[in-house]
Amino acid sequence: MNCTDLEMIDIEENRLIGEIPTWLGHNWSNLRILSLYQNEFYGTIPSNLCDLENVQVLDLSSNNLSGVIPKCLQNLTSMAEKDEIGIFRSYEYQGSYFSVYVDIIDGINLMWKGTKVEYRNGLGIVKLIDLSSNNLVGKIPSEITKLVDLVGLNLSRNKLTGLIPQDIDRMMTLTFLDLSRNHLSGGIPTSLSELSHLGVLNLSYNNLSGRIPQNTHMLTFNELSYMGNPGLCGRPLAKSCPGDETRQDPKHTTGDNDDAINDSDDIITEGFYIAMGLGFAFCGIFGTI
C-alpha cells in the first residue's frame, strides 16, 4: 500500500485479528500517529514499524502481541531528535493512557490521571509510545534510551524481565514512565533520578530490590509508585533498609501524585485523548473503523 501523504492511522477498539501487516509503514514517511489500541493483534512487533521515522505517537496497547521489544525502535528518528516544528492544526484521537490537548496558539497540555504538564512552545513535542497490556517478554532494550525526545513511555502489564536500563537518564524529556506489573529485577538505577521532568512514575508490582534512591526528586513520588516490590526499602515506603535507624512513617506529597498513580488495578484504564492541531492528507484510512 502506497500512501506517502498519510499522517494518521487510527483503528483502535475494533475486533481486528491477526498479525500486524508487514506492509504497514512501508513508504509512509509522513505518518505521525499510529494507533492499533485494543484489538486482537497477535504475533511479534514487526520490524517494519521501525521504518516510521516521523511517527510521534505509537500505540499498540491492549492486544495479544508477544516476543521482545524490537531494538530497532531506536530508528524512530522523530522520537530521537528534537523537533520544534508545529505540524498539527485540528485533530482528535482517543486511546488508552494519556490525555493531551494541543492548540497551535496556546501550546500543549499533557494530562495523565490528574497530573498536568504544560508546554508553551513547540507542537512537535508530543511523542509517546504505549506497548502496555500485551505479552511482551525479554529485557527492555537499552536502545530505547536513544529516543531522547520521548515524553511518555508505557510498558506496563507485560512479562518483561531484567534490569531497568542504566542509561535511562539519556531520556531527559521523559515526563511519564510506567513499567508496572512486569517481572523486572535488580535495583532502581540512580540515573532515573536525573530525569528532572519526570512527573508520573509507576514501578509497582515487579521484583525490584534494594534502596529507593533518596534524592529529592525521587521522594516526590509516593509509595504507590513502588508498592508490590517486596525487596525494595527506604522512603517513601514504610520498610526500612538494613542499617537504617527506626523512623516514623514517611511523609509524602498528596494531590497531583495521588491522582496520577491512583489504584494500581486501575492504573491504565483512563483514556488517551489527544485534541491536536493536525494538517493531514486524507488517504483511505482515517478514524475508527
C-alpha positions in Angstrom: 0.0 0.0 0.0 1.5 3.3 -1.1 0.1 6.4 0.7 3.0 8.7 1.1 0.9 11.7 2.4 -0.9 9.7 5.1 -0.3 11.2 8.6 -2.6 9.2 10.8 -3.9 5.6 11.2 -6.5 5.1 14.0 -8.2 1.7 14.0 -8.5 1.4 17.8 -11.2 -0.5 19.7 -12.2 -2.9 16.9 -12.0 -6.7 16.8 -9.3 -6.9 14.2 -7.5 -10.3 14.4 -4.1 -11.4 13.0 -0.6 -10.3 12.8 0.3 -6.7 12.2 0.7 -6.5 8.4 4.3 -6.3 7.2 3.3 -3.6 4.6 2.3 -1.3 7.4 4.7 1.6 7.4 6.3 0.9 4.0 6.8 4.2 2.2 4.7 6.0 4.8 7.3 8.6 5.6 4.8 11.2 6.8 2.9 9.0 9.2 2.7 10.8 12.6 0.1 8.8 14.5 -0.4 5.0 14.6 -2.9 3.5 17.0 -3.9 -0.2 16.9 -5.1 0.0 20.5 -7.5 -2.6 21.9 -7.8 -5.1 19.0 -6.8 -8.7 18.9 -3.5 -8.5 17.0 -1.0 -11.3 17.9 2.5 -12.2 16.9 5.6 -10.1 17.3 6.0 -6.4 16.7 7.2 -6.3 13.1 10.5 -4.6 12.3 8.8 -2.6 9.5 7.3 -0.3 12.2 10.8 0.8 12.8 10.7 2.5 9.4 8.2 5.1 10.6 10.9 7.7 11.1 8.4 10.5 11.6 5.9 8.8 13.9 5.2 10.7 17.1 2.5 8.5 18.7 2.8 4.7 18.6 0.1 2.9 20.5 0.0 -0.9 20.2 -1.5 -1.4 23.7 -4.2 -3.9 24.7 -3.5 -6.6 22.1 -2.0 -10.0 22.3 1.4 -9.2 21.0 4.3 -11.4 22.1 8.0 -11.6 21.7 10.6 -9.0 22.5 10.6 -5.2 22.1 12.5 -4.6 18.9 15.8 -2.9 19.3 15.2 -1.1 16.0 12.8 1.2 17.7 15.8 3.4 18.1 15.3 4.2 14.3 12.1 6.2 15.1 14.0 9.3 14.3 11.3 11.8 15.3 11.5 10.5 18.9 15.3 10.5 18.9 15.7 14.1 17.7 14.5 17.5 19.0 11.6 18.7 16.8 10.1 22.1 17.5 8.2 22.3 14.2 4.5 22.9 14.5 2.7 20.4 12.2 -0.6 20.0 13.9 -3.7 22.1 13.4 -7.1 20.4 14.2 -7.2 16.8 15.3 -8.8 14.4 17.8 -7.7 10.9 18.8 -8.6 8.7 21.7 -6.5 5.8 23.0 -5.8 4.3 26.5 -3.2 6.1 28.5 -2.6 9.8 28.1 -4.8 12.9 27.8 -3.5 15.6 25.6 -4.7 18.9 24.3 -2.7 20.7 21.6 -3.5 24.1 20.3 -1.5 25.8 17.6 -1.6 29.1 19.5 -1.8 28.1 23.2 0.7 25.2 23.2 0.3 21.8 24.7 -1.4 20.5 27.8 -0.5 16.9 28.6 -2.6 15.1 31.3 -2.2 11.7 32.9 -4.5 10.7 35.7 -4.7 14.2 37.1 -1.1 15.2 36.6 -0.9 18.1 34.2 2.2 19.4 32.3 2.1 22.4 30.1 4.4 23.0 27.1 4.1 26.6 25.7 6.4 26.2 22.7 6.9 23.5 20.0 4.0 21.4 18.8 6.4 18.6 17.8 7.0 17.7 21.4 4.1 15.2 21.9 6.0 11.9 21.4 4.6 8.8 23.1 5.0 5.0 23.0 2.4 2.7 24.6 3.0 -1.0 24.4 1.1 -1.9 27.6 -1.2 -4.8 28.2 0.4 -7.3 25.8 2.5 -10.4 26.4 5.9 -9.0 25.6 8.9 -10.8 27.1 12.7 -10.3 27.4 14.6 -7.2 28.6 13.8 -3.6 28.0 16.3 -2.9 25.2 18.9 -0.3 26.1 18.5 1.0 22.5 15.1 2.5 23.6 17.0 5.1 25.7 18.2 6.6 22.4 14.7 8.1 22.0 15.8 11.2 23.8 12.8 13.3 22.9 10.2 10.8 24.1 7.7 12.3 26.5 5.7 9.3 27.6 6.6 5.6 27.8 4.2 2.9 28.9 5.4 -0.7 29.0 3.2 -1.9 31.9 1.3 -5.1 32.1 3.7 -7.3 30.1 6.1 -10.1 31.1 9.4 -8.1 30.8 12.4 -9.3 32.8 15.9 -8.0 33.5 17.0 -4.6 34.7 15.8 -1.1 34.2 18.3 0.4 31.7 21.2 2.1 33.5 21.4 4.9 30.8 17.7 5.8 31.1 18.9 9.3 32.1 19.5 10.0 28.4 15.7 10.4 28.0 15.7 13.8 29.6 12.3 14.9 28.2 10.5 11.8 29.7 7.6 13.0 31.7 5.5 9.8 32.1 7.1 6.4 32.8 5.0 3.3 33.6 6.9 -0.1 33.9 4.5 -1.6 36.4 3.3 -5.2 36.5 6.2 -6.9 34.8 9.0 -9.1 36.2 11.8 -6.5 36.3 14.5 -7.2 38.8 17.6 -5.5 40.3 17.7 -2.1 41.9 16.3 1.2 40.8 19.1 2.9 38.9 20.2 6.2 40.4 20.2 7.5 36.8 16.4 7.5 37.0 16.6 10.3 39.5 18.3 12.5 36.8 15.0 12.8 34.8 14.1 16.2 36.1 10.9 16.4 34.0 9.5 13.1 35.3 6.1 13.8 36.8 4.5 10.4 36.8 6.4 7.2 37.7 5.0 3.7 38.3 7.4 0.9 39.1 4.9 -1.1 41.1 4.5 -4.9 41.1 7.8 -6.0 39.8 10.7 -7.8 41.5 12.8 -4.7 42.2 15.1 -4.7 45.3 17.4 -2.5 47.2 17.1 1.0 48.5 15.0 3.5 46.6 17.2 6.4 45.5 16.9 9.0 48.3 17.3 12.2 46.3 14.7 15.0 46.5 13.1 14.2 43.1 12.5 10.5 43.7 10.9 11.3 47.0 8.3 13.4 45.4 6.6 10.1 44.3 4.5 8.4 47.0 4.6 4.7 48.0 2.1 3.7 45.3 4.9 4.2 42.7 7.0 1.5 44.3 4.5 -0.9 46.0 4.4 -4.6 45.2 8.2 -4.9 45.2 9.0 -6.9 48.4 12.7 -6.3 48.1 12.5 -2.5 47.9 13.2 -0.5 51.1 13.6 3.1 52.1 11.4 6.2 51.8 8.6 6.7 50.8 8.0 3.0 51.8 7.4 2.2 55.4 10.0 -0.6 55.2 13.4 0.5 56.4 16.6 -0.7 54.8 19.2 -2.7 56.8 21.2 -0.3 59.0 18.6 2.4 59.0 17.5 3.9 62.3 14.0 3.4 63.4 11.9 6.2 62.0 8.3 7.3 61.8 6.1 6.6 58.8 7.3 8.6 55.9 5.7 11.9 54.8 4.8 12.1 51.2 3.2 14.6 48.9 -0.5 14.5 48.2 -2.6 15.9 45.4 -1.2 15.5 41.9 0.8 12.4 42.6 -2.0 10.6 44.4 -4.3 11.4 41.5 -1.6 10.3 39.0 -0.8 6.9 40.5 -4.3 6.1 41.9 -5.4 2.5 42.4 -2.9 0.0 41.0 -5.6 -2.2 39.4 -7.0 0.8 37.5 -3.6 2.2 36.5 -4.2 2.5 32.8 -7.9 2.4 32.3 -8.2 6.2 31.6 -8.5 7.5 28.1 -5.6 8.5 26.0 -7.1 11.6 24.4 -5.4 14.0 22.0 -7.1 17.1 20.7 -4.3 18.2 18.5 -3.9 20.5 15.5 -3.2 18.3 12.6 -3.0 19.3 8.9 -3.0 15.9 7.1 -3.7 14.4 3.7 -6.7 12.0 3.8 -5.7 8.8 2.2 -8.2 5.9 2.7 -7.6 5.2 6.4 -8.9 7.7 9.0 -10.9 7.4 12.1 -12.2 4.3 13.8 -13.4 1.5 11.6 
